[in-house]
Amino acid sequence: MFRLCKLKCWVQDVALALGIYTVFCFLWKTLGIYSSLVSIYMCVLYFPFFIFGYLVRKYNLQKKLLSDNVFTAALVGFVCAFYLLHFSGIVYTVSNRLIVPLCGIIILQRIMVDREGRHTILDRALSFIGIHTLDVYVLHYFIVTSLNLQSIGWWGMSTSNDLLLFVLACVISLPIAYMTIAIGMIAKKSELLRKLIYG
């Protein structure tokens, strides 16, 4: 739908994004258990970040996001929002689903750009994951839903171990990312599956 909008009008793009997001929220609330079959909840969670990246690219805002002021604001925002996770209700929801991840994306982008051109083992590993990001986006849901991590999450929230949960999430996410890449490589060997999964 966004490709049909040839004009560079950010108001139109934002309005379309809000419309699509509203549809996702409506389907998530109304489909009940059937929404998990097509991963509507994940669309509700991750569509704002997808569209954020799309609009940043479309309007060439990458340099502005890498500026020192934006990076500083993201660092301060991340720390403040991270400690707001101890609250409940709307404060927790906004912090957990929007502010912490958005600030984290901006921080990581700046770190990655600063490390560009370096060739350590970590840099090569992250570059490999970056090249295969689409595999991770498309396939991680099927691996994550087959893991029972709720008890760890409940323990972390009930004992206020948010930092430990963050470290565990980082440790768990790397093997999941590599598994999705391996599955993607196997699936791409079939022309039919490649077209069906990746378009």
N, C-alpha and C positions, 0 to 999 in steps of 0.2 A: 504493500500500500504506500509505503514511503517513497518507493522508486517511481510511483506514478506522479508524485508531486515534484515536478521539475523545478518550480520556482524556489528560490532560497528565501523562504519566509518563515522565520522562527516561530511566529505566533501560530501559523498554520500547522507546523510540525509539532509544537507542544500540544495544541488542541487535539490533533490526531492521536498523539501518544496518550493523552489523558482519556480519550474515548476508548482506545484499545485496552488500557489498563482497567477502566471501568467495566468493560466486558469480561475481562479475566476475573475481576473480583466478583462480579455477578455470577459467573459460571461456577466459581469456587464455592460460593455460598449456597447455590441452588442445586448443584449436581450431587452434593453429598459425597458418598463413598465412590461414586463413579468418576469424580474429578481426579482421583489418584491414578486412574487408568491412563489418562492423557497428561498427567503431571501439571494440572492447572495451578496447584499451590506453588509449584516452582516458578511458574510464569508470574504469579502474583509477587513472589519474593524477588525474582531476578530481572524482570522486565524493566524496572526503573534504571538499573545499571546498564543494561544492554542499550536502552534508548539514550542514556547519558553519553555512552561511548560513541554511539552513532551520531548524535548531534555535535559532539566535540569534533569529530572527524569532518562532518559535513560543513561546519562553519569555521574550520581551521583554528580551533581554540587550544591546540596542544601547547603552544608556547606560553600562553597565558596560564595554563594549568601547571606548567613547570616553573613559573616565576617564584621568587623567594617568598613573596607575600602570601601567595596561595598555599605554598608548602608549609609555611609557619602556621597559617590558620588551620590547615588540615591536621597538623601535629597537635595543636592546642585543642582543636575540636575532638580529635580522637581520644585524647586523655580525659577530657571533661565528659564526653559521652560514654566512655568506658566505665566511669564511676557512676554514671546515671543508671547503669544496668542494675544497681542495687534497689532502685525504686520499682514500683509496679504500675500497672495500667498503661495509659497512653505515653507516659514518659519513657517507660521501658520499651514499648513497641517501637516508638520513633527512634530511640537510641539504637536499639538492637537491629532493626530492619533497614534503617536509612543512614543515620549519621556515622556510626562506627564503620560500616562497610564502605561508604562513600569516601570518608576521610582516609581509610586504609588503602583504597584504590589510588587516590592521589599521591599518598606517601610512597607506595610501592612503585608507581610510575616514575616518580622523581628518582628513586633509588636505582631503578633499572636503567634509566637514561644516563645517570651518572656512571654506571658500571659498563656502559656500552663500549665495546672494543677490548674489554678485558677477557682473558681466556683461562680462568681458573676452573676447577672441576665443578664448582657450584654454578658458575656462569654458563658453562656448557650444558649442565643439567637443566637450568632454567630456560635456556635458549631452545633446547629440545622440546620442553613442554610448551613453550610459546609457539613454536612452529606447528604443534599439533593441538592447539587450543580448541579447535572445533570438535575434535574427538572427545575432549574432556567435557565441553559444554553439552554435547548431545548424549553421551553415554554414562556420565557419572551418576545420574539419577538411578539407574538400574542397579548399580553397585551399592550406592548409599542405602537404598530401600531394602537391600538384602542383609544389611548389618543392623544389629540391635544396639544402638548407641544411646538409647533413651535413658537407661539406668545411670550411665556416666553423666549425662546432662543433668538429670534430676539430682544426683549426688552433688555435682558442682554447684548447682543453683541453691540447693538447700544448705550447703556449707559455705556459700559465698566464695568459692574458689574460681573466680572468673579468669584470673591469669593462668592458672593451671589448665583450665578448659581450653583457653586460647592456644597454649603450647601443645596440648594433646591434639587439637584440631589441625595444627600445622604438621605434626608428626604423622597423623593418620591421612592427611590429604595427599601427601606425596606418593605413597603406594597406590592410592586410588587413582591418581592422575596417570601413573605409569600403566596401571591395569586397563584404563580406558583407552590409552594410546595403543596398547597391544591388541585389544579387541578391535579397535578401529582399523589397524593395519590388516588384521585377518579379514574383517568385513569388506574392506576395499578390494580384496582380491577377487570378489564376486562383483561383476559389473552391475547385476540387478540390485544387489544389496547396496552398492555404492550410490546408485541413483535413488533408491528408495530412502536411505538414511540421510544422505548428504545433499540430495537434490541435483 
